[in-house]
């Protein structure tokens, strides 16, 4: 068995055996197969795809390339949520304290920003002192004590995924559904979860821009999860405009603070409560998803979710004073407003362009070595469907890089569509797959 034979077999559209997949994945992880051969293999998979059997095999190989957590000694059904990434998507930071407050343990291993999409870890690290680099033992301890813990991928969890993902990122093979499935599910299964809720996004700001591709990905994720004995529910959700009103790391934390205190934007809260409801249901603390949604809302109204968030910040070394008094956080040195050039209704806000623009302002990384400016970002004053007057503020941009603001405004002027009559409402939640 050689890498050359396996690459050529997949290039020609043949199905690989479990042994051949293990040979490639573990060989590359252990340094026995070079980058150029693994790159050729990934490109062959990108063009030829993988069967359900192959997708299951590559997921299991990546999963068992490292440690698989056993959380059976922690009471309750352990449930996590995964989003495929979007612009302004800060749901995990609101969801974890809600679901934990409702009595369902939430082990959450999250990621960093990728391209135009923000990362949960980057947002959390904008809280002064907040740590996401705990050991597995510390993660287990905090999960048992608080009911949730939010950390990054450790060196011992699915190390094959970490190495292969870095190669996919630079070889234009990110969007292969079998590879996305294996990457997501190897990490999620390694967490020791019992159930999983998926938010698979579709639209301009999503990696799966076509709804049919998002559905295919969701079905692939569900298949692998159920083969592993986990309960999985997937939602297909809209990402044609940013979610919520704020884009950028600290700005999004401020929106999470508002949301946990009952002041969250309608679209953000609709999605958050829906996903929380499914998690509370899978965690067996509600008889139906609808009952779970009601419990989720009660966690906000009662203040229990807010108290749980403060507990999480304390537990993970964050400076709670900035959460209780966000106004004391440093501000960007420069700002600029995006103004409407005509009266009418907002018919489109290109989520991809808003995400890329936020990156240029400093809210994301253009190169791996870039440092994120947690203060930078965009605040939306209007969303799709809102009426706007000529000269009225649609959005406000914040950055320490004054030179970037002029170009950013020009870019966003082309990303916003204003029409004379109110556009039809686009549903935020498009499908549920169960």
Buried (B, 14 or more C-beta within 10 A) or exposed (E): EEBEEBBEBBBEEEEBBBEBBBBBBBBBBEEEBEEEBBBBBBBBBBEBBBEBBBBBBBBBBBBBBBBBBEBEEBEBBBBBBBBBBBBBBBBBBBBBBBBBBBBBBBBBBBBBBBBBBBBBBBBBBBBBEBBBEBEBEBBBBBBBEBBBBBBBBBEBBBBBBBBBBEBBEEBEBBBBBBBBBBBBBBBBBBBBBBBBBBBBBBBBBBBBBEBEBBBBBBBBBBBBBEBBEBBBBBBBBBBBBBBBBBBBBBBBBBBBBBBBEEEBBEBBBBBBBBBBBBBBBBBBBBEEBEBBBBBBBBBBEEEBBBBBBBBBBEBBEBBBEBBEEBEEBEEBEBEBBBBBEEEBBBBBBBBBBBBBBBBBBBBBBEEEEEEBBBBBBBBBBBBBBBEBEEEBBBBBBBBBBEEBBEEBBEBBEEBBBBEEEEBEEEEBBBBBBE
